[in-house]
Amino acid sequence: AKEINPHVLNLFKNPDGSTLGFWAIASLMAWGLGYPGMPHIITRFMAIRDADETKRARRIAIFWVFLGLFCAVLIGVLGMTFLKDSPLQGADEEKVFMVLIQAIFHPAIGGIFLAGILAAIMSTVDSQLLVASSSVTKDFYQVFIKREASDKELVIIGRIAVAIIAAIAFVIALNPDNKVLDLVSYAWAGLGSTFAPIIVVSLYWKDMNRHGAFAGMLVGGITSIVWNKLSGGMFDIYELLPGFVFATIAIFVVSKLTGGAQQEIKDEFAKVQSMLTKKA
């Protein structure tokens, strides 16, 4: 029987026993920068009925993220314990939860847990498809192609967008060597680099304008794509970190060069800050 690798439970060690360097630790921590850029997460906060509920919503969100990540680590530890002699290799290692369920639980209970996996997958997929459809119709088609598009036309375009995106996802899923974590990591970096800097800067700086925001989106998105394709040295850093930094710099520089925000935006920013100060 194989012995459990003791290094996998050490926060500052690689599986081979080598010590994590500064940039490796920074790359791992950079995952947190992606949250403000996730459309399916931000839309939940945008739907809050009252600003006073934000604090409670934040606490709930942090609790569930902590619980989800803790359980993910726990599943990995249980997998190493119960499946020491498992033949799972490569991308099949991500099936550890399903294999554990079949090995530990009665089929009747296991079926419920397996159904839960499908429910979680479908919940994420439908959110992502709806966000993608809305972005294509409202943010692209109606803005750049046809501003006077009717509701019926937008519905048709949205359905076509969903079909195309689903087809692309299906083709990607056909590759048995693709790991879910690798795909999620790439998408997380892309969305985080593109949208997160805009969200964060807009909360703390009153002078961002549309030109700066567009520059930040462009620089962040391109950086994450290009950085991911390169390797060696500094390019081994998780692409979300440089993408976020470069996008933030682009927002500040371009906004300043183009005259900053309009006075109306500055007044609105000051009004919100005043409200927050009074509540504090």
Residue, then its C-alpha position, 0 to 999 in steps of 0.5 A: a500500500k502507498e503511504i500518504n504524502p505528508h507534504v500535501l498537508n503543509l501550507f508552505k510545501n509543494p507535494d515534492g517537499s520543496t518550499l513554496g517561494f514568495w511568488a507561489i504564495a502570492s499566486l495562491m493568495a491572488w485567487g481572492l482577487g477574482y471574486p469581485g470580477m465574477p458576474h454570477i457573484i456580483t449580480r447576487f449583491m446587485a439584487i440586494r433589496d436594501a443597502d443595509e443588508t450588505k453586511r449580512a450578505r457579506r457574512i453569509a458569503i464569506f461563511w459559505v466560501f469558507l465552508g466550501l473550501f474547507c470541505a474541498v480540502l477535507i474531501g482531498v484528505l479523505g481521498m488520500t486516506f481511503l483511496k491510497d491504492s486507487p488507480l486514479q491518475g491525471a484528470d481522473e483524480e478529480k473524480v475522487f468525491m464520486v469514488l469516495i461516495q461509492a466506496i463509503f455510503h450505501p447506494a441509496i445514500g450515495g445516489i442522493f450525494l451524486a444527485g447533489i453533484l449534478a445539482a451543483i453543476m447545473s446551478t453553476v452552468d445555468s448562471q454562467l449561460l444566463v450571464a453570458s447571454s445577457s452580456v452578448t445581447k445587452d452589452f455587445y449586440q444592443v450597444f455596438i450593432k443595433r441599439e433599437a433591437s426589439d425584445k423579441e430580437l434580443v431573446i433570439i440573439g440570447r438563445i443563439a449565444v447560449a447555444i454557441i457557448a454551450a457547443i464550445a463548452f461541449v467541445i472543450a469537455l470532450n478532451p479527457d485530459n482537461k482538468v476542471l481545476d485548470l479550466v476554472s483557474y483560467a476562466w477565474a483569472g480572465l474574469g477577475s483580471t477584466f472586471a474585478p479592478i473596475i469594481v474595486v477602483s470604483l468603490y475607492w476612487k472617485d475619478m475613474n471614467r469610462h475610458g479608464a474602465f475600458a482600458g482596465m478591462l482590455v489590459g486585464g483581459i489581454t494580460s491574463i490570456v498572454w501570461n497564461k500562454l508563457s512559462g518560466g521565471m516570472f511567467d509562472i506567477y498566476e496570471l490573475l495577479p499581474g492582470f489585476v495589477f496592470a489593469t488597475i494601473a491602466i485605469f488610473v493612468v488612462s482616467k487621469l490622461t482623459g480628464g477624470a470622471q464627470q462632476e456628476i459622478k464625483d458628486e454621486f461618489a461623495k454622496v455615497q461616502s457621506m451616507l456610509t460615514k454616517k452609518a459607521 
